């Protein structure tokens, strides 16, 4: 089988209601989608964070076998944002060619229903943001989610007040993570961390910029809470020091940023060898969500235990039709669990009308 064509689509979905993390307001959601065709009539879909260049398409893709993921991965190492989308599309093709879902190609699933955490609780332009956050968090618990994640990093006063309010709203039985999106320096991250630790946090995500390994170690030593991060890192070398120097308790590679299945398996192996937990980041379209489900299904519990720490899927609760409408069959959370797609490849059918509508 040979690759005959590569198409790219830059999708934009304008939000009805903007929201903010610690770094800025989001008004539009985007996705860089890749469609790869073959002479066998099989088409694969992927999502990255940039699109492959015309020369990469000509040199590394057209005429090549879609099975040669390692070789193509090495050849496209110069643009990992684009490689991520290409690699996902190649695995989609391989799965369709062999009539197997990707999780089987990766060695089999440890779970076919993945417990999810409701990822939301952003800052919004509301007269009473605290009440709005409490109402939103309560909805997630009522919908059956075992865990929620809230945005912090807006300053100590905002963070302490709203973390307290959300913990009150969700009660003691729900896992609760917070995410500062790299909005603090080390001193502020520790100061705020000490003030919110009493609310039984499951993890404290990206307190500081991703590449400050020494800073992550200082925070991890200062605070009695799991530290998470790494969602923006690209390629295994970017993760190396953070993992090997134990800057993190939880590493969060994003399959559409870090390099696709081929690279993420290597990152997961490095994390495993260093006893660092992998909980993938997910913030994208239906394609990225499906890819994340297949990969996460294949990550073993570590350590194996009668009651292991759950492998929680990041389930984006914000409004985004690129996630809710791009696949013919939407991927939903039911009672806090998301099923891994069972059809060959990624197991989704891309809706071309929706694709064209937002392209
Ligand atoms: Mg995050």
Boltz pocket constraint, residues with backbone or C-beta under 6 A from the ligand:
constraints:
  - pocket:
      binder: B
      contacts: [[A, 179], [A, 181], [A, 205], [A, 206], [A, 231]]
      max_distance: 6.0
